[in-house]
Structure formats: C-alpha cells, structure tokens
Amino acid sequence: MKTYSEESIQTHLEELKGWTFNNSGIEKKFKFADFTQALGFIVQVGVMAEKRSHHPELFNVYNKVTIRLTTHDAGGVTDKDIDLAQAIEKI
Ligand SMILES: C[C@H](O)[C@H](O)[C@H]1CNC2=NC(N)=NC(=O)C2=N1
C-alpha cells in the first residue's frame, strides 16, 4: 500500500482536528471525564479497528488516551490510517 508524503499527510490533517504527524505516524491525545469514559472510547476504537483489520497504538493514563496510527507493513501513513482517524472522529 502506498504511503503518503508528508505534504499530502498535512493536507489530510487539515480536516482531522488535533491530529499531528510525527515519526511516520499520526497522533492525537483525547481527554475524558474519567477512566470509564476513556475505556468506553478505547473499546469503540477497538471495534472499528477490528472491522478494518487495522490497529492503533493506544496509550491510556486514567482519563487520557493517546492514539497513534501508522501502517507498519508499509512503513508510514496510508489510506488505512486516514480512514481510521476519520472514523474515530465520528465517535
Ligand atoms: C495481516 C494483517 O492485516 C496485518 O498484519 C495488519 C494488522 N493490523 C495492522 N495495523 C497497523 N496499524 N498496521 C499494520 O501494518 C497492520 N497490519
């Protein structure tokens, strides 16, 4: 699968509020009222990831969740990452 150039990624990120590009992936930090809310969000992201066979890197501390998306097989950001980020924004 084709990886996007940094320029092309930045164009996509204009419509993905809060997502930033770094080190071959895109990342966003989410903050919730408490751990239960954060966990519910993680589960929803997980269900969407499974449906797509494309899995995020997830980091959780209490009410905060950091999501990082990259396509390991391709070594960069692909359509799969942009698609999952767009789906996460609809949660
Ligand atoms: C065979 C299977 O589709 C691949 O191993 C998938 C699984 N989930 C994945 N998730 C992510 N983020 N990157 C991948 O390259 C990837 N590969």
The ligand as an SDF file (V2000), in Angstrom:
LIG
                    3D

 17 18  0  0  0  0  0  0  0  0999 V2000
   -2.3180   -9.2950    8.2050 C   0  0  0  0  0  0  0  0  0  0  0  0
   -2.8300   -8.0360    8.8320 C   0  0  0  0  0  0  0  0  0  0  0  0
   -3.7770   -7.4300    8.0210 O   0  0  0  0  0  0  0  0  0  0  0  0
   -1.7080   -7.0560    9.1000 C   0  0  0  0  0  0  0  0  0  0  0  0
   -0.7290   -7.6430    9.9280 O   0  0  0  0  0  0  0  0  0  0  0  0
   -2.2020   -5.7630    9.6920 C   0  0  0  0  0  0  0  0  0  0  0  0
   -2.8560   -5.8550   11.0390 C   0  0  0  0  0  0  0  0  0  0  0  0
   -3.0380   -4.5440   11.6430 N   0  0  0  0  0  0  0  0  0  0  0  0
   -2.2100   -3.5380   11.3310 C   0  0  0  0  0  0  0  0  0  0  0  0
   -2.3190   -2.3730   11.9430 N   0  0  0  0  0  0  0  0  0  0  0  0
   -1.4870   -1.3800   11.6790 C   0  0  0  0  0  0  0  0  0  0  0  0
   -1.6260   -0.2250   12.3250 N   0  0  0  0  0  0  0  0  0  0  0  0
   -0.5160   -1.5020   10.7660 N   0  0  0  0  0  0  0  0  0  0  0  0
   -0.3410   -2.6320   10.0620 C   0  0  0  0  0  0  0  0  0  0  0  0
    0.5560   -2.6910    9.2120 O   0  0  0  0  0  0  0  0  0  0  0  0
   -1.2140   -3.7110   10.3290 C   0  0  0  0  0  0  0  0  0  0  0  0
   -1.1380   -4.8290    9.6780 N   0  0  0  0  0  0  0  0  0  0  0  0
  1  2  1  0
  2  3  1  0
  2  4  1  0
  4  5  1  0
  4  6  1  0
  6  7  1  0
  6 17  1  0
  7  8  1  0
  8  9  1  0
  9 10  2  0
  9 16  1  0
 10 11  1  0
 11 12  1  0
 11 13  2  0
 13 14  1  0
 14 15  2  0
 14 16  1  0
 16 17  2  0
M  END
$$$$
